[in-house]
Amino acid sequence: MIYDKTLDQNSGLLMHAWDETRKQKWCDPATGKSHYPWSRAMGWYVLAIEDILEYLPDNHPDRDALMNILQKTCDALLRVRDIKTGLWYQVLNKGGQEGNYLEGSGSAMYIYAFARGAHKGYLDKKYQYIASSAFDAYIKEFITVDEKGFVTIHNICGGCGLGGTPYRDGSYDYYVNEKRVDNDTKGVAPFIMAAIELDR
């Protein structure tokens, strides 16, 4: 249901949220979809599908449908990778736009999802090589090591939500101006999981 309700048919990306009532200021009044695909939201989504597939019986009637959604979604993510680094932006479909930035949690989640999906047979084997290449780029782009050997992962969005008080309007400016947090666990954990999956 979430795939159907949040899917952008043109890009294959999933918008961050959906409002059934079409009343929230952040949504399109015709579809109820929010206007932008947020990197970490899609990261959680693809990882959740892989979690489900790991426990879903092979003969479950919906298994093929979930595999298809995972494959289509990962293919869409490949199309919005940054050409220069091979990583992903905070607002996925606005790569290179002023204020947008390469984001450390979504990028780590995709690397992990690609590697795990390839190992488990959910995704084509090419995703293993893509994950390995992106892992190298991740280290170069996001990670610093100080003179004492302490590692820091940078450019991790602290969090994005919609609605609430104060009201989060889901605008482009909202997403790119939310606080960035060094070593936020929502980026550190998927990076470690990706490293384990890739045996790095």
N, C-alpha and C positions, 0 to 999 in steps of 0.2 A: 504494500500500500504506500509506504513512504517513497519508494522508487517512483511509483506512478504519480504521486502528488507533488514531488519536488523536482522531477526530471525536466531539464531544459533540452528540448528536442534537438535544437540546433547544435549544441556543443557536446551533449551527452553527460554534462556535469549536473550535479544535484545542488539546488539552491539550499541555503542554510536552514530554512524553516518553511512551514506552511500553516496558514490560519484558515480553518474550515469556515469560520464566520465571515471572512474577508473584511473584517472591521479594523484590524490593527493598522496603524499608520505605516508600518514597515513592509506591508504586503501589497502585491498587485491586486487591485480590487476585483479583477476579472478571474484570476486564478487562485488567489490566496497565497501564492509563492512569494518568498522574500526575493530581493532583487539580485543577490550576489551569492556565489558559491564560496564558502569560507573553507580554507585549507584544512584546518584540524577537524571540522565536522565531517568532511569526506574521509579523512583518515580514520576516524572512529568507525565510520560506516563500513569501509572495506574490511577493517580488522574484525568487526562484529560478524560480518558474513563468513569470514574464514573461521572464526570461533564456532559458529553454528555448524558449518560444513564438517568440522572435525568430529562432531558428536552425532550428526544426523546420519541415520542408517543409509547405506548405499542404495537401498531399494525404496527410499522415501519418495513419494510422488512429486514433491516440490524441489527435490535436490537439483535436478537439471535446470529449473527456473532460477534458482539462487546462483548456480554456477554461471549461467548466462548473464545475470545482472552483474556479478563480480567481474567477468571478462569485459563486458561493455564499459563498465565504470573505469576499470584500469586502462583500457584503450583510450578513453576520453582524457584521463589524467596524463597519458603520454603526449597527447596533442597540445597540452598547455605547459609542458616543461619549458623552463628557461633555456633558450638555445645555447647560450654561452656556458652556463654552469651545469645544466641538466637537473636543476632543482626546481622547487615550486614556490610560488608567491602566496602571500597572505590572502589576497583576493585572486582566486585562481584564473579568472578570465580577463584580468586586467594587467597582465605581465608587462612591465616596463612603464606603466602609467605613473605619473608623478605621485609620490608618497607611498606607493606600493613597495613591498620589500620581500626578499626571499625569507621564508619563515621556517624556523627550526623544528617545530613539532610535526606539522603536516608532512614536511619533507622526510623526516625520520619514519613516520608511520607508513608512508608509501614505500620506502626502501624495505622496511620489514615486511609489509604486505606482499610486495613483489617477490621477495626471496622466499617467503613462506609459501606463497601460492604456487610458485614454480616447484618447490620441493614436494609439496603435497599433490601436485598434479591438477590443481585448480586453474592454473594459468600456463600458458605456453612457456617452454624452457627459455625463450629469449628474455623473459623477465628476470631470470637469475643474473644474466650478464648486465642488464640495465641496473638492477639493484646494486651490483658490485661497483659499477662505474659511478653511480650516484653516491654510494658510500664514500668513495674517495673524494668526490666533489664536496660532500658534506663536511668532511674533516677540514678541507682547505677553506671552505666558506664560513663555517660556523664555530670552529673550535680553536681556542688559544690555550697555550700552556705557559704559565709564568715561570720565573726564575727558580721557584721552589718546587716546580713540577705539578702544581695544581692546575687541573683542567677546568676550563669554563666553556659552556655551550651558550652562544649568544643568539639574539633575535628570536626568542620564543615568545609568542603572544601569551600574555597572562590569562586572558579569557575574553570571550565575546558572547554576549547574549542578546536577546531582543525583547523590547517592551520593558516592563518593570519601572522602578523609581530609583534614581532618575531615569527617564525614558531613553531607551536605546533604539534609535530610529532605523537601524539597518542600512544607513547610507554608506557610500564608499568612504567618505571621510571618517565615519564612525569606525569602520574596520581597520583602517590604516593608522588611526591615532590611538587605539587602545594601547595600554602600557605593555612594553616588552620586558621580559624578566630573564636575566641570566640564570642558567641551571634550573629553570622551572622543571619540575618532575614530569610534566606532560610532554616535554621534549627529551629529557634525559632517559626516561624509561624506554620509549620506543627505539632510541638510538642504541641502548644496551641490547635490547631484544634483537634489533637488526644485526648487531655485531655477532651475537650468538648464532643467529640463523645463518649468517654468512661465514661463520667460523673465522672471524677476523680478530 
